[in-house]
Amino acid sequence: MQTRQLGRTGRQVSVVGLGCWQLGGDWGDVDDSDAMAVLHAAVDAGVTFLDTADVYGDGRSETLIGRLLAERRDAGLTVATKIGRRADPHVPGAFTLEAFRGWTDRSRRNLGVDRLDLVQLHCPPTPVYSDDRVYDALDTLVDEGAVAAYGVSVETCDEALVAIARPNVATVQIILNAFRRKPLERVLPAAEAAGVGIIARVPLASGLLSGRYDETTTFAASDHRTYNRGGEAFDVGETFAGVPFEVGVRAARRVSELAAPLPAAQVALRWILDQPGVSTVIPGARNESQVRGNVAAAALDPLSGDVLDGLRAIYDDEIRRHVHDRW
C-alpha cells in the first residue's frame, strides 16, 4: 500500500483508508462481529488510516475501533475522529474549550487512548470556521496533550478555503468524487500549497459510483440513503453526494461502461487518488470483500486521458447542474 503524508500532522498514512460511519449506524445494521471483521480486513490489506466520529452510533464506531487498536497494537494505525455534532443546539456558541474537552475526553475513552491522533470539527455552522476563539481552544487541546493535531470536515469549498488559511489546521476533509468535482478548482491547489492534507470522503457517492444500483434499488429505513434524500436529517450533500438518485443511477451506468473491464468503484477511487493534493480517500465497507475491492484501487495505474475525458463528460452532461454551485 502506498502512503502519503497527512498534511501538517507529519504522519504517513495509506492512500486508501477506511471510513467508519457505517460501522456505527445510518447505513443499515452491521453487527459487532461483521464490523470487527471489516476493521481487521482493512488492516490486513495495508490500511493504516481510519476515520470515525463521536456521533457514529453514539460512540459505537469509536468503541469498535478501540477494540481494534487493542488487538492490533503494532499496526501503525492513525485514527481520525470528529467532534461537534453532539452540540445541542448546534450553534456557533456551542463550540467552546469546555465543550471540546468534554467531547475529546469521551472519544479518548471510547478509543482507549490517552491522546487522539487527529480531531476534526464535524461540519460545524459556517461562522465557526472564522472564529479565532475556536482555533485558540483547539490549540489548547494540543498544548494539553489531549490531541496530536486537528483539522476540519467541511460541507463547502468556501469553508475549506477559510480553514486552510489557518496556520495550525492540519487537514481538511471534504466530499470529493467524480460526481463532486468543484474542490479541484481552488480547494486542492490551496491545500497543496499550504501543506494541508486532503481527506476525500463520500468517494463513491454513497455507493452510486459502484454501479450496483438501479432505479428500483431500495435501502433500509435506518439507512440515510432512505431518510436523508431531501436533507431531512443533515446536509443533503452527504447522501449520494447531493445527486438526485435517478440522475446518479443513469450517470453511474455510463461510468461503469467507461470503466469496463475494471470495476467502476475502483476506477472512481483511482480518479480521486490521481488528483494532486489528496492525502487519502476513505471509502466505507460493510464486508471484507468490499475492503479488498477498495484497496485494489491503490494498485491501479493512473487513469488514461480517454477515461479522464469520459468522466468529465459524464459530469458535465448529467451531474454538474445539480451540484456544482451548491457546495
VOGU-3710 file (C-alpha; in Angstrom, 3 decimals, decimal comma):
1> mqtrqlgrtg> 0,000/0,000/0,000  1,364/3,386/-0,986  1,474/6,017/1,731  1,355/9,812/1,649  1,937/12,474/4,258  -1,240/13,518/6,021  -0,812/17,255/5,760  0,598/19,101/8,744  0,262/16,048/11,011  3,584/14,811/9,632
11> rqvsvvglgc> 2,184/11,266/9,661  2,379/8,855/6,766  -0,935/7,123/6,064  -2,249/4,675/3,490  -3,632/6,326/0,360  -6,788/4,243/0,773  -8,166/4,464/4,281  -11,426/3,253/5,784  -14,425/5,410/6,549  -16,141/4,011/9,633
21> wqlggdwgdv> -19,508/5,781/9,653  -21,242/2,597/8,519  -19,825/0,658/11,479  -21,736/2,914/13,844  -25,049/3,225/12,067  -27,046/5,084/9,402  -26,209/2,524/6,693  -28,416/-0,321/7,902  -27,459/-2,819/10,580  -23,898/-4,113/10,936
31> ddsdamavlh> -23,338/-6,379/13,927  -20,194/-6,264/16,043  -18,600/-9,379/14,563  -19,051/-8,147/10,991  -17,759/-4,702/11,940  -14,638/-6,154/13,534  -14,091/-8,395/10,504  -14,155/-5,298/8,278  -11,656/-3,496/10,512  -9,249/-6,428/10,633
41> aavdagvtfl> -9,557/-6,985/6,879  -8,631/-3,359/6,310  -5,521/-3,636/8,457  -4,568/-6,915/6,765  -4,864/-5,171/3,378  -2,479/-2,383/4,397  -4,926/0,309/5,513  -3,386/2,488/8,219  -5,891/5,375/8,323  -9,334/5,080/9,925
51> dtadvygdgr> -11,883/7,898/10,031  -14,712/7,978/12,562  -16,743/10,422/14,667  -18,151/10,608/18,160  -21,718/10,549/16,834  -21,400/7,468/14,620  -23,666/5,130/16,518  -23,376/7,458/19,533  -19,793/6,287/20,011  -20,182/2,708/18,759
61> setligrlla> -17,834/3,222/15,818  -15,140/4,677/18,089  -15,574/1,842/20,584  -15,181/-0,812/17,893  -12,032/0,907/16,641  -10,799/0,971/20,229  -11,104/-2,818/20,258  -9,110/-2,978/17,051  -6,361/-0,761/18,487  -6,078/-3,088/21,468
71> errdagltva> -5,926/-6,168/19,234  -3,570/-4,752/16,579  -1,143/-2,678/18,641  1,688/-2,986/16,125  -0,318/-2,000/13,039  0,830/1,629/12,998  -2,701/2,972/12,725  -3,732/6,617/12,607  -7,283/7,256/13,789  -9,105/10,473/12,979
81> tkigrradph> -12,290/11,270/14,847  -14,648/14,241/14,782  -16,333/16,462/17,331  -19,121/18,994/17,296  -22,241/17,204/16,147  -23,108/16,461/19,770  -23,712/20,175/20,328  -27,352/20,786/21,240  -28,305/23,250/19,960  -25,903/23,030/17,040
91> vpgaftleaf> -24,999/26,726/17,024  -21,676/28,612/16,822  -21,721/29,483/20,526  -21,580/25,798/21,470  -18,033/25,418/20,139  -16,116/26,248/23,322  -12,991/24,920/25,015  -15,118/23,353/27,741  -17,243/21,531/25,181  -14,172/20,429/23,228
101> rgwtdrsrrn> -12,636/18,968/26,387  -15,789/17,024/27,145  -16,129/15,664/23,638  -12,480/14,706/23,259  -12,379/13,090/26,699  -15,317/10,911/25,654  -13,617/9,980/22,399  -10,392/9,113/24,200  -12,329/6,771/26,496  -14,142/5,176/23,560
111> lgvdrldlvq> -10,902/4,625/21,652  -8,883/3,641/24,722  -6,120/6,153/24,055  -4,512/8,966/26,016  -4,117/11,240/23,014  -6,196/11,453/19,854  -4,196/11,338/16,611  -6,407/13,787/14,743  -9,569/15,615/15,802  -11,742/17,263/13,165
121> lhcpptpvys> -14,528/19,767/13,632  -17,523/17,889/12,279  -19,179/20,183/9,732  -19,999/22,932/12,242  -22,061/26,043/11,431  -20,216/28,137/8,863  -19,292/31,023/11,254  -17,250/28,592/13,378  -14,565/28,378/10,695  -13,845/32,105/11,063
131> ddrvydaldt> -13,832/32,276/14,872  -10,382/32,872/16,397  -11,597/31,512/19,740  -12,323/28,130/18,201  -8,766/27,747/16,937  -7,367/29,013/20,240  -9,347/26,290/22,004  -8,089/23,628/19,608  -4,519/24,852/20,103  -5,056/24,486/23,850
141> lvdegavaay> -6,075/20,834/23,401  -2,834/20,240/21,517  -0,807/22,028/24,203  -2,507/19,951/26,903  -1,686/16,714/25,070  -5,292/15,612/24,547  -4,904/15,696/20,758  -1,877/15,493/18,490  -3,349/17,552/15,652  -6,617/18,999/14,442
151> gvsvetcdea> -8,434/19,598/11,208  -11,885/20,313/9,854  -14,571/18,435/7,997  -16,483/20,787/5,710  -19,537/20,894/3,509  -18,500/23,704/1,157  -15,435/24,768/-0,746  -15,606/28,227/0,810  -15,468/26,718/4,308  -12,435/24,687/3,273
161> lvaiarpnva> -10,601/27,751/1,990  -11,193/29,641/5,247  -9,802/26,725/7,258  -6,784/26,183/5,007  -5,665/29,737/5,755  -5,321/28,904/9,470  -1,712/28,057/10,373  -2,404/25,042/12,594  -5,141/23,325/10,616  -3,519/20,031/9,624
171> tvqiilnafr> -6,195/18,550/7,373  -9,417/19,297/5,534  -11,954/16,564/4,935  -14,241/17,287/2,006  -16,607/15,460/-0,334  -14,649/14,709/-3,480  -15,562/12,223/-6,172  -16,231/12,016/-9,894  -19,715/13,446/-9,193  -18,405/16,253/-6,927
181> rkplervlpa> -15,537/17,939/-8,765  -15,680/21,536/-7,571  -12,878/21,108/-4,957  -10,445/20,601/-7,844  -10,778/24,246/-8,836  -9,479/26,045/-5,724  -9,500/23,837/-2,626  -6,976/21,199/-3,658  -4,460/23,708/-5,065  -4,741/25,877/-1,932
191> aeaagvgiia> -4,325/22,887/0,379  -1,336/21,580/-1,522  0,345/24,998/-1,447  -0,250/25,309/2,309  0,785/21,759/3,181  -2,709/20,892/4,418  -3,802/17,299/3,920  -6,973/16,498/1,965  -9,106/13,615/3,191  -11,600/12,718/0,449
201> rvplasglls> -14,903/11,490/1,816  -18,061/10,124/0,161  -15,747/8,912/-2,622  -18,306/6,592/-4,185  -21,273/8,961/-3,798  -22,884/6,692/-1,191  -22,416/3,695/-3,458  -23,742/5,230/-6,681  -20,317/5,044/-8,297  -20,126/1,323/-7,640
211> grydetttfa> -22,638/0,915/-10,462  -24,595/-1,639/-8,419  -27,853/0,327/-8,110  -30,751/0,788/-10,475  -33,953/2,809/-10,291  -35,665/0,069/-8,247  -32,979/-0,215/-5,556  -34,243/0,434/-2,039  -32,444/0,797/1,286  -33,367/0,059/4,885
221> asdhrtynrg> -35,410/2,632/6,776  -32,411/3,136/9,109  -30,141/3,932/6,138  -29,507/7,621/5,389  -29,915/6,772/1,699  -33,606/6,402/2,577  -34,240/9,043/5,222  -31,920/11,876/4,108  -32,551/12,087/0,379  -34,011/15,545/0,795
231> geafdvgetf> -31,640/16,653/3,541  -34,169/15,922/6,286  -31,549/14,880/8,870  -28,325/16,603/7,755  -26,800/18,204/4,683  -28,208/16,508/1,602  -24,744/16,554/0,041  -23,749/13,711/2,359  -26,268/11,388/0,692  -25,428/10,361/-2,888
241> agvpfevgvr> -23,117/13,431/-2,875  -26,248/15,540/-3,351  -27,067/13,991/-6,725  -30,733/13,036/-7,235  -30,849/9,243/-7,062  -32,295/8,578/-10,514  -29,836/11,016/-12,099  -26,948/9,339/-10,307  -28,030/5,853/-11,374  -28,149/6,933/-15,007
251> aarrvselaa> -24,743/8,610/-14,805  -23,242/5,651/-12,967  -24,230/3,340/-15,818  -22,079/5,444/-18,109  -19,224/5,302/-15,600  -19,453/1,503/-15,493  -19,344/1,295/-19,289  -16,337/3,606/-19,373  -14,514/1,688/-16,606  -15,018/-1,803/-18,065
261> plpaaqvalr> -13,481/-4,289/-17,656  -12,368/-2,771/-14,341  -14,919/-2,349/-11,540  -16,447/1,118/-11,599  -15,757/1,635/-7,888  -12,046/1,043/-8,325  -11,851/3,469/-11,239  -13,787/6,058/-9,224  -11,364/5,699/-6,306  -8,343/5,814/-8,624
271> wildqpgvst> -9,677/9,070/-10,082  -9,525/10,629/-6,617  -6,038/9,287/-5,911  -4,816/10,815/-9,171  -5,781/14,323/-8,041  -2,807/16,392/-6,810  -3,134/17,291/-3,152  -5,164/14,283/-1,989  -3,621/12,588/1,045  -6,063/9,716/1,472
281> vipgarnesq> -9,508/8,584/0,411  -11,887/6,976/2,904  -14,452/4,650/1,309  -16,637/2,728/3,720  -17,107/-1,019/3,607  -19,717/-3,347/5,049  -17,825/-6,598/4,404  -14,325/-7,919/3,768  -14,850/-8,211/0,015  -15,641/-4,511/-0,251
291> vrgnvaaaal> -12,496/-3,700/1,730  -10,330/-5,672/-0,659  -12,013/-4,157/-3,701  -11,477/-0,636/-2,422  -7,839/-1,246/-1,565  -7,188/-2,650/-5,046  -7,686/0,853/-6,458  -4,334/1,862/-4,984  -2,561/-0,627/-7,236  -4,123/0,591/-10,477
301> dplsgdvldg> -2,148/2,667/-12,936  -3,161/6,319/-13,235  -6,235/6,671/-15,401  -5,766/7,281/-19,098  -6,656/10,530/-20,808  -9,605/8,872/-22,531  -11,075/7,748/-19,209  -10,489/11,150/-17,637  -12,176/12,865/-20,574  -15,071/10,440/-20,364
311> lraiyddeir> -15,600/11,041/-16,662  -15,568/14,782/-17,208  -18,136/14,463/-19,994  -20,438/12,418/-17,758  -20,146/15,062/-15,055  -20,825/17,918/-17,444  -23,729/16,158/-19,146  -25,501/14,626/-16,156  -24,298/15,964/-12,816  -22,890/19,492/-12,906
321> rhvhdrw> -26,187/21,379/-12,884  -27,358/19,516/-9,789  -24,325/20,016/-7,524  -21,604/22,320/-8,773  -22,910/25,640/-7,496  -24,387/24,282/-4,238  -21,237/23,357/-2,336
//
